[in-house]
Amino acid sequence: MFFSIDGGDGTGKSTQVELFCQWLRVCGHDVVTCRDPGSTPLGEAVRGLLLHRVDMRIDRTSEMLLYMAARAQLVREVIRPALGQGKTVVSDRYLLANVVYQGHAGGLDVATLWEVGRVATDGLLPDLTFLLDMPADTANARLDRKLDRMEQQGDAFHARVRQGFLDEAARRPERIVVIDASQTIEQVQKEIREAAKRLLAGT
């Protein structure tokens, strides 16, 4: 089983990934966690370039392809081997984020991004994605650290990010579950687990 947790910056993804994985392990799952981009030597190098090299201009298409390259490595090195061994994979972000940030918010063609993503991942998509949603200004106010390169894109960009996530969720309701991330950590986690239980019960 393959899950991903996604949403705008500041919506609490990392916290919810950790809590969800703890619950899955209690339920008896052998869990592998990863982050996209990251979790491989190539992915971590690309992550550093994309998020922290504010001194370097990166064209939006180049940015998209770098994310895709990191994801291709992640799928082949981490995700597919884990799934092949019967493990449950939980990823902090995945292809949906690329489609939204570089497509809906960044101006690249969304359909093209999905197709490039299909090639990069060899067609592998999460069985279920939990989309943590809240207004962009509320989420941004939660970020109490130095902002990375993508987080510095501005209010209008992040408003488009949020709408892009919601638009994609509306198109794929069977694969993307929208959860109100402005609730308490416990309530958000409860809704994630309830959605996961429904999927797991059908396997």
Backbone as JSON, one array per atom type, in Angstrom:
{
  "sequence": "MFFSIDGGDGTGKSTQVELFCQWLRVCGHDVVTCRDPGSTPLGEAVRGLLLHRVDMRIDRTSEMLLYMAARAQLVREVIRPALGQGKTVVSDRYLLANVVYQGHAGGLDVATLWEVGRVATDGLLPDLTFLLDMPADTANARLDRKLDRMEQQGDAFHARVRQGFLDEAARRPERIVVIDASQTIEQVQKEIREAAKRLLAGT",
  "N": [[0.85, -1.19, 0.0], [0.5, 2.23, -0.79], [0.83, 5.4, 0.37], [0.47, 8.99, 0.31], [1.15, 12.19, 1.72], [0.14, 15.46, 1.39], [0.06, 19.0, 0.53], [-0.12, 22.6, 1.05], [2.72, 24.66, 2.03], [3.4, 24.7, 5.5], [1.16, 23.42, 6.45], [1.34, 21.26, 8.11], [2.34, 18.76, 7.36], [4.65, 17.11, 7.9], [4.4, 16.46, 10.63], [1.98, 15.03, 10.6], [2.64, 12.91, 8.92], [4.48, 11.54, 10.54], [2.86, 10.78, 12.76], [0.92, 9.23, 11.49], [2.44, 7.13, 10.46], [3.31, 5.96, 12.84], [0.89, 4.96, 13.8], [0.22, 3.13, 11.75], [2.26, 1.25, 12.1], [1.63, 0.27, 14.64], [-0.66, -1.01, 13.92], [0.36, -3.16, 12.65], [1.74, -2.93, 10.24], [4.59, -2.99, 8.12], [6.47, -0.34, 7.74], [7.71, 2.03, 5.42], [9.11, 5.15, 5.19], [9.37, 8.18, 3.29], [10.63, 11.16, 1.66], [9.73, 13.58, -0.77], [11.09, 15.95, -2.78], [13.94, 13.81, -2.14], [15.4, 11.4, 0.18], [17.08, 9.7, -1.21], [20.53, 9.58, -2.26], [20.82, 11.11, -4.66], [18.33, 12.41, -4.69], [18.41, 13.96, -2.32], [20.5, 15.69, -2.92], [19.39, 17.09, -5.08], [17.23, 18.2, -3.75], [18.51, 20.0, -2.01], [19.53, 21.8, -3.88], [17.17, 22.78, -5.15], [15.66, 23.89, -3.04], [17.32, 25.49, -1.47], [19.28, 26.94, -2.83], [19.18, 29.93, -3.29], [20.6, 31.79, -4.59], [20.82, 31.12, -7.21], [19.39, 31.23, -10.4], [16.63, 29.4, -11.39], [14.92, 28.17, -13.98], [11.4, 27.68, -14.51], [10.64, 25.36, -15.94], [13.02, 23.89, -15.84], [13.15, 23.57, -13.1], [10.9, 21.94, -12.66], [11.72, 19.61, -14.03], [13.93, 18.86, -12.53], [12.74, 18.15, -10.08], [11.28, 15.97, -11.06], [13.34, 14.24, -11.81], [14.52, 13.63, -9.33], [12.36, 12.31, -8.19], [12.03, 10.11, -9.89], [14.31, 8.65, -9.23], [13.74, 8.14, -6.55], [11.47, 6.49, -6.73], [12.53, 4.22, -8.02], [14.62, 3.46, -6.36], [13.7, 3.38, -3.72], [10.77, 3.31, -3.29], [9.43, 1.4, -5.09], [10.99, -1.0, -4.57], [10.33, -1.35, -1.82], [7.52, -1.68, -1.89], [7.46, -3.99, -3.39], [8.38, -5.79, -1.55], [6.25, -6.09, 0.07], [5.79, -4.05, 1.85], [4.44, -1.1, 3.5], [4.27, 2.08, 2.17], [4.85, 5.46, 2.96], [4.8, 8.66, 1.81], [6.12, 11.9, 2.13], [4.92, 14.28, 0.39], [4.53, 14.03, -3.23], [4.1, 13.27, -6.7], [1.82, 14.88, -7.17], [2.34, 17.34, -5.89], [4.29, 18.47, -7.55], [2.8, 18.84, -9.91], [1.01, 20.77, -9.01], [2.57, 22.93, -7.86], [4.44, 23.66, -9.92], [2.79, 23.63, -12.12], [-0.19, 24.46, -11.8], [0.33, 26.71, -10.11], [2.76, 27.68, -11.06], [2.58, 28.02, -13.8], [3.14, 26.19, -15.85], [2.05, 23.7, -18.24], [-0.55, 21.74, -17.11], [-1.52, 19.18, -17.89], [0.66, 18.24, -19.34], [2.56, 18.04, -17.32], [1.48, 15.95, -15.75], [1.84, 13.89, -17.6], [4.65, 13.84, -17.99], [5.29, 13.17, -15.41], [4.16, 10.62, -15.29], [5.91, 9.2, -16.88], [8.31, 9.57, -15.45], [7.79, 8.24, -13.04], [7.15, 5.75, -13.86], [4.49, 5.26, -14.02], [3.6, 4.92, -11.41], [1.46, 5.68, -8.83], [0.24, 7.02, -5.69], [-1.89, 4.94, -3.67], [-3.64, 6.31, -2.11], [-3.94, 9.74, -1.39], [-3.53, 12.11, 1.11], [-4.71, 15.25, 1.42], [-3.77, 18.05, 2.98], [-5.43, 20.83, 3.9], [-5.66, 24.36, 4.11], [-6.25, 27.93, 4.4], [-3.88, 29.86, 2.56], [-2.6, 32.07, 3.77], [-2.95, 31.6, 6.47], [-1.54, 29.21, 6.78], [1.04, 30.05, 6.07], [1.61, 31.72, 8.2], [2.26, 29.95, 10.15], [4.84, 29.18, 9.71], [7.71, 29.35, 11.28], [10.42, 29.75, 10.79], [13.43, 30.2, 8.84], [12.55, 30.84, 5.53], [12.4, 28.54, 2.77], [13.45, 28.32, -0.71], [11.15, 27.77, -2.33], [9.12, 28.44, -0.58], [9.36, 31.14, -0.5], [8.01, 32.27, -2.59], [5.84, 34.03, -2.63], [2.62, 35.55, -1.76], [0.49, 35.46, -3.67], [1.28, 33.38, -5.34], [1.2, 31.2, -3.53], [-1.49, 31.19, -2.94], [-2.48, 30.32, -5.37], [-1.34, 27.81, -5.37], [-2.79, 26.54, -3.31], [-5.4, 26.55, -4.46], [-4.9, 25.04, -6.71], [-4.3, 22.51, -5.64], [-6.84, 21.9, -4.57], [-8.38, 21.87, -6.89], [-7.28, 19.67, -8.26], [-7.88, 17.66, -6.43], [-10.65, 17.65, -6.64], [-10.93, 16.6, -9.16], [-9.99, 14.04, -8.83], [-11.35, 12.44, -6.75], [-11.42, 9.85, -5.77], [-8.85, 9.21, -5.23], [-7.67, 11.28, -3.82], [-7.97, 12.68, -0.73], [-9.42, 15.31, 0.91], [-8.52, 17.15, 3.73], [-9.3, 19.18, 6.45], [-6.88, 21.15, 7.56], [-6.75, 23.06, 9.5], [-7.81, 22.23, 11.82], [-7.35, 20.64, 15.08], [-4.23, 18.92, 15.73], [-4.73, 16.31, 16.52], [-7.35, 15.85, 15.6], [-7.04, 16.11, 12.84], [-5.32, 13.93, 12.37], [-7.02, 11.87, 13.15], [-8.93, 11.92, 11.09], [-7.33, 11.28, 8.91], [-6.62, 8.65, 9.57], [-9.14, 7.42, 9.58], [-9.87, 7.6, 6.89], [-7.84, 6.05, 5.79], [-8.4, 3.58, 6.94], [-10.77, 2.88, 5.62], [-9.84, 2.42, 3.05], [-7.94, 0.37, 3.5], [-9.58, -1.61, 4.46], [-10.76, -2.53, 2.21], [-8.87, -3.98, 0.88]],
  "CA": [[0.0, 0.0, 0.0], [1.29, 3.44, -0.97], [0.13, 6.63, 0.77], [1.24, 10.23, 0.35], [0.52, 13.31, 2.43], [0.54, 16.65, 0.65], [-0.6, 20.24, 0.89], [0.73, 23.78, 1.02], [3.71, 24.8, 3.09], [2.86, 25.13, 6.78], [-0.1, 22.74, 6.8], [1.57, 20.22, 9.12], [2.56, 17.46, 6.71], [5.66, 16.28, 8.57], [3.81, 15.97, 11.88], [0.97, 14.03, 10.3], [3.33, 11.72, 8.4], [5.05, 10.82, 11.68], [1.78, 10.18, 13.54], [0.28, 8.2, 10.66], [3.35, 5.97, 10.41], [3.25, 5.32, 14.15], [-0.37, 4.2, 13.85], [0.32, 2.0, 10.83], [3.12, 0.24, 12.73], [0.84, -0.35, 15.71], [-1.62, -1.89, 13.23], [1.06, -4.31, 12.12], [2.35, -2.69, 8.94], [6.02, -2.72, 7.99], [6.34, 0.97, 7.08], [8.85, 2.76, 4.89], [8.78, 6.56, 4.97], [10.29, 8.9, 2.41], [10.2, 12.5, 1.33], [9.9, 13.88, -2.19], [12.32, 15.26, -3.17], [14.82, 13.36, -1.07], [15.44, 9.98, 0.57], [18.16, 9.01, -1.92], [21.62, 10.54, -2.42], [20.49, 12.06, -5.73], [17.18, 13.21, -4.27], [18.82, 14.94, -1.31], [21.3, 16.7, -3.62], [18.45, 17.91, -5.83], [16.46, 18.95, -2.76], [19.32, 21.14, -1.58], [19.6, 22.74, -5.0], [15.87, 23.39, -5.4], [15.08, 24.62, -1.91], [18.23, 26.34, -0.71], [20.17, 27.74, -3.66], [18.45, 31.13, -3.68], [21.5, 32.61, -5.39], [20.85, 30.57, -8.57], [18.11, 31.29, -11.1], [16.19, 28.11, -11.94], [13.72, 28.32, -14.81], [10.32, 26.84, -14.01], [10.71, 24.05, -16.58], [14.18, 23.21, -15.25], [12.72, 23.23, -11.74], [10.01, 20.79, -12.77], [12.47, 18.43, -14.43], [14.75, 18.45, -11.39], [11.85, 17.41, -9.18], [10.95, 14.7, -11.69], [14.52, 13.37, -11.74], [14.62, 13.15, -7.95], [11.26, 11.36, -7.96], [12.34, 8.88, -10.62], [15.27, 7.91, -8.43], [13.04, 7.72, -5.35], [10.62, 5.35, -7.08], [13.32, 3.04, -8.36], [15.54, 3.07, -5.29], [13.05, 3.23, -2.42], [9.35, 2.99, -3.22], [9.1, 0.12, -5.72], [11.52, -2.13, -3.81], [9.56, -1.54, -0.59], [6.21, -2.26, -2.24], [7.71, -5.35, -3.83], [8.59, -6.61, -0.36], [5.02, -6.11, 0.84], [5.79, -3.0, 2.87], [3.58, 0.05, 3.29], [5.08, 3.27, 1.94], [4.22, 6.76, 3.21], [5.67, 9.69, 1.27], [5.87, 13.31, 2.39], [4.79, 14.82, -0.96], [4.79, 13.15, -4.37], [3.91, 13.92, -7.99], [0.77, 15.9, -7.09], [2.95, 18.62, -5.53], [4.94, 18.96, -8.76], [1.73, 19.31, -10.79], [0.4, 21.98, -8.44], [3.52, 24.04, -7.7], [5.0, 24.12, -11.19], [1.71, 23.73, -13.08], [-1.25, 25.4, -11.42], [0.87, 27.96, -9.56], [3.93, 28.16, -11.79], [2.26, 28.38, -15.18], [3.39, 25.14, -16.83], [0.84, 22.98, -18.63], [-0.84, 20.7, -16.11], [-1.6, 17.87, -18.54], [2.03, 17.84, -19.67], [3.2, 17.64, -16.07], [1.01, 14.61, -15.41], [2.44, 12.93, -18.52], [6.07, 13.71, -17.63], [5.28, 12.44, -14.16], [3.89, 9.21, -15.57], [7.16, 8.62, -17.38], [9.31, 9.58, -14.38], [7.44, 7.29, -11.99], [6.72, 4.5, -14.49], [3.05, 5.12, -13.77], [3.29, 4.6, -10.01], [0.79, 6.72, -8.06], [-0.24, 6.54, -4.39], [-3.25, 4.41, -3.58], [-4.43, 7.37, -1.51], [-3.22, 10.94, -0.97], [-4.21, 12.97, 2.07], [-4.42, 16.64, 1.12], [-3.99, 18.91, 4.14], [-5.86, 22.1, 3.31], [-6.03, 25.54, 4.9], [-5.91, 29.14, 3.66], [-2.43, 30.03, 2.43], [-2.06, 33.04, 4.73], [-2.92, 30.93, 7.78], [-0.44, 28.25, 6.74], [2.3, 30.8, 6.07], [1.84, 32.26, 9.54], [2.79, 28.87, 10.98], [6.25, 28.94, 9.39], [8.5, 30.17, 12.2], [11.83, 29.49, 10.48], [13.84, 30.83, 7.58], [11.81, 30.23, 4.43], [13.2, 28.02, 1.67], [13.26, 28.98, -2.0], [9.76, 27.65, -2.78], [8.26, 29.15, 0.37], [9.54, 32.57, -0.71], [7.43, 32.62, -3.89], [4.87, 35.1, -2.51], [1.25, 35.22, -1.36], [-0.34, 35.11, -4.83], [1.72, 32.04, -5.75], [0.71, 30.2, -2.59], [-2.94, 31.09, -3.11], [-2.68, 29.46, -6.54], [-1.0, 26.45, -4.92], [-3.94, 25.97, -2.59], [-6.49, 26.29, -5.38], [-4.49, 23.93, -7.57], [-4.51, 21.26, -4.89], [-8.27, 21.64, -4.47], [-8.86, 21.51, -8.23], [-6.86, 18.31, -8.55], [-8.66, 16.77, -5.56], [-12.0, 17.55, -7.19], [-10.86, 15.74, -10.34], [-9.6, 12.68, -8.45], [-11.83, 12.22, -5.37], [-11.18, 8.48, -5.34], [-7.44, 9.08, -4.87], [-7.22, 12.41, -3.01], [-8.91, 13.01, 0.34], [-9.15, 16.65, 1.44], [-8.7, 17.22, 5.17], [-9.15, 20.53, 6.98], [-5.68, 21.15, 8.39], [-6.85, 24.08, 10.55], [-8.27, 21.55, 13.03], [-6.27, 20.21, 15.96], [-3.38, 17.85, 15.21], [-5.4, 15.04, 16.81], [-8.51, 15.67, 14.72], [-6.51, 15.86, 11.49], [-4.83, 12.56, 12.34], [-8.18, 10.99, 13.21], [-9.55, 11.86, 9.76], [-6.41, 10.52, 8.06], [-6.74, 7.22, 9.91], [-10.45, 6.93, 9.15], [-9.82, 7.41, 5.43], [-6.95, 4.91, 5.54], [-9.12, 2.35, 7.33], [-11.73, 2.54, 4.57], [-9.08, 1.84, 1.95], [-7.34, -0.89, 3.93], [-10.65, -2.61, 4.63], [-11.13, -3.03, 0.9], [-7.76, -4.7, 0.26]],
  "C": [[0.88, 1.24, 0.0], [0.43, 4.65, -0.66], [1.05, 7.83, 0.57], [0.43, 11.27, 1.12], [1.05, 14.58, 1.79], [-0.26, 17.86, 1.1], [0.38, 21.4, 0.82], [1.74, 23.79, 2.16], [3.04, 25.31, 4.37], [1.59, 24.43, 7.2], [0.1, 21.57, 7.76], [1.85, 18.84, 8.57], [3.51, 16.57, 7.51], [5.13, 15.68, 9.87], [2.82, 14.84, 11.6], [1.57, 12.77, 9.7], [3.85, 10.89, 9.57], [3.97, 10.1, 12.48], [1.11, 9.04, 12.78], [1.15, 6.95, 10.6], [3.37, 5.22, 11.74], [2.02, 4.45, 14.25], [-0.31, 2.97, 12.95], [1.17, 0.88, 11.44], [2.4, -0.48, 13.86], [-0.16, -1.34, 15.11], [-0.96, -3.09, 12.56], [1.72, -4.14, 10.77], [3.86, -2.48, 9.08], [6.13, -1.46, 7.13], [7.69, 1.52, 6.64], [8.4, 4.2, 4.63], [9.82, 7.18, 4.04], [9.76, 10.32, 2.21], [10.58, 12.8, -0.11], [9.95, 15.4, -2.37], [13.14, 14.84, -1.95], [14.84, 11.85, -0.94], [16.37, 9.11, -0.28], [19.3, 10.02, -2.03], [21.35, 11.58, -3.51], [19.37, 12.99, -5.29], [17.55, 14.29, -3.26], [19.66, 16.05, -1.94], [20.39, 17.66, -4.39], [17.62, 18.77, -4.88], [17.23, 20.19, -2.3], [19.41, 22.21, -2.64], [18.29, 23.5, -5.16], [15.38, 24.29, -4.27], [16.01, 25.65, -1.29], [19.2, 27.18, -1.53], [19.43, 28.97, -4.19], [19.31, 32.06, -4.53], [21.49, 32.21, -6.87], [19.48, 30.66, -9.21], [17.8, 29.92, -11.69], [14.89, 28.35, -12.69], [12.66, 27.32, -14.35], [10.33, 25.44, -14.65], [11.88, 23.24, -16.03], [13.84, 22.73, -13.85], [11.86, 21.98, -11.76], [10.78, 19.52, -13.09], [13.4, 17.94, -13.33], [13.92, 17.66, -10.38], [11.53, 16.03, -9.76], [12.12, 13.73, -11.61], [14.69, 12.79, -10.35], [13.56, 12.1, -7.67], [11.5, 10.04, -8.69], [13.3, 8.01, -9.82], [14.61, 7.35, -7.16], [12.18, 6.48, -5.62], [11.45, 4.09, -7.27], [14.18, 2.54, -7.21], [14.85, 2.74, -3.97], [11.64, 2.64, -2.53], [9.02, 1.63, -3.84], [9.72, -1.07, -4.98], [10.74, -2.41, -2.53], [8.21, -2.18, -0.88], [6.37, -3.71, -2.69], [7.94, -6.33, -2.69], [7.36, -6.64, 0.55], [4.93, -5.06, 1.92], [4.8, -1.89, 2.5], [4.45, 1.29, 3.2], [4.25, 4.53, 2.22], [5.22, 7.83, 2.78], [5.19, 11.08, 1.65], [6.04, 14.03, 1.05], [5.07, 13.74, -2.01], [4.44, 13.95, -5.63], [2.86, 15.04, -7.95], [1.36, 17.28, -6.79], [3.61, 19.26, -6.74], [3.91, 19.56, -9.72], [1.18, 20.65, -10.31], [1.39, 23.15, -8.4], [4.05, 24.56, -9.03], [3.93, 24.3, -12.27], [0.7, 24.8, -12.71], [-0.7, 26.74, -10.94], [1.98, 28.54, -10.41], [3.72, 28.43, -13.27], [2.56, 27.34, -16.23], [2.09, 24.37, -17.11], [0.61, 21.78, -17.73], [-0.88, 19.31, -16.74], [-0.21, 17.35, -18.9], [2.77, 17.36, -18.43], [2.77, 16.25, -15.64], [1.67, 13.57, -16.31], [3.93, 12.75, -18.24], [6.19, 12.92, -16.33], [5.02, 10.96, -14.35], [5.15, 8.51, -16.05], [8.18, 8.5, -16.24], [9.05, 8.5, -13.33], [7.08, 5.91, -12.53], [5.27, 4.19, -14.13], [2.66, 4.85, -12.33], [2.69, 5.81, -9.3], [0.37, 6.16, -6.7], [-1.64, 5.93, -4.5], [-4.18, 5.47, -3.0], [-3.51, 8.51, -1.1], [-4.1, 11.73, -0.01], [-3.77, 14.4, 1.8], [-4.78, 17.5, 2.33], [-4.24, 20.32, 3.63], [-6.14, 23.16, 4.37], [-5.68, 26.77, 4.07], [-4.4, 29.39, 3.69], [-1.87, 31.0, 3.46], [-1.99, 32.44, 6.13], [-1.75, 29.96, 7.86], [0.91, 28.96, 6.81], [2.64, 31.34, 7.45], [2.42, 31.22, 10.49], [4.29, 28.66, 10.79], [7.13, 29.88, 10.21], [10.0, 29.89, 12.03], [12.17, 30.24, 9.2], [13.18, 30.1, 6.43], [12.75, 29.72, 3.35], [12.79, 28.7, 0.37], [11.81, 28.91, -2.48], [8.81, 28.4, -1.86], [8.33, 30.65, 0.19], [8.86, 33.09, -1.98], [6.34, 33.7, -3.82], [3.44, 34.63, -2.27], [0.39, 34.77, -2.54], [0.01, 33.71, -5.32], [1.13, 30.98, -4.84], [-0.81, 30.09, -2.59], [-3.27, 30.2, -4.31], [-2.34, 28.01, -6.21], [-2.21, 25.81, -4.25], [-5.07, 25.63, -3.56], [-6.16, 25.14, -6.32], [-4.68, 22.59, -6.9], [-6.0, 20.91, -4.85], [-8.85, 21.25, -5.82], [-8.5, 20.07, -8.57], [-7.62, 17.3, -7.69], [-10.08, 16.58, -6.09], [-12.03, 16.64, -8.41], [-10.61, 14.28, -9.98], [-10.06, 12.35, -7.02], [-11.59, 10.82, -4.86], [-9.74, 8.28, -4.88], [-6.94, 10.17, -3.92], [-8.31, 12.78, -2.01], [-8.51, 14.37, 0.93], [-9.48, 16.68, 2.93], [-8.42, 18.65, 5.64], [-8.0, 20.56, 7.97], [-5.7, 22.23, 9.47], [-7.4, 23.49, 11.85], [-7.07, 21.21, 13.93], [-5.47, 19.09, 15.29], [-4.09, 16.51, 15.37], [-6.57, 14.8, 15.88], [-8.08, 15.41, 13.28], [-6.06, 14.41, 11.37], [-5.99, 11.57, 12.37], [-8.81, 10.83, 11.83], [-8.65, 11.11, 8.77], [-6.58, 9.03, 8.31], [-8.07, 6.65, 9.45], [-10.48, 6.68, 7.64], [-8.95, 6.21, 5.07], [-7.65, 3.6, 5.85], [-10.08, 1.92, 6.23], [-11.0, 1.89, 3.39], [-8.53, 0.47, 2.32], [-8.38, -2.0, 4.08], [-11.04, -3.25, 3.29], [-10.03, -3.84, 0.22], [-7.75, -6.16, 0.7]]
}
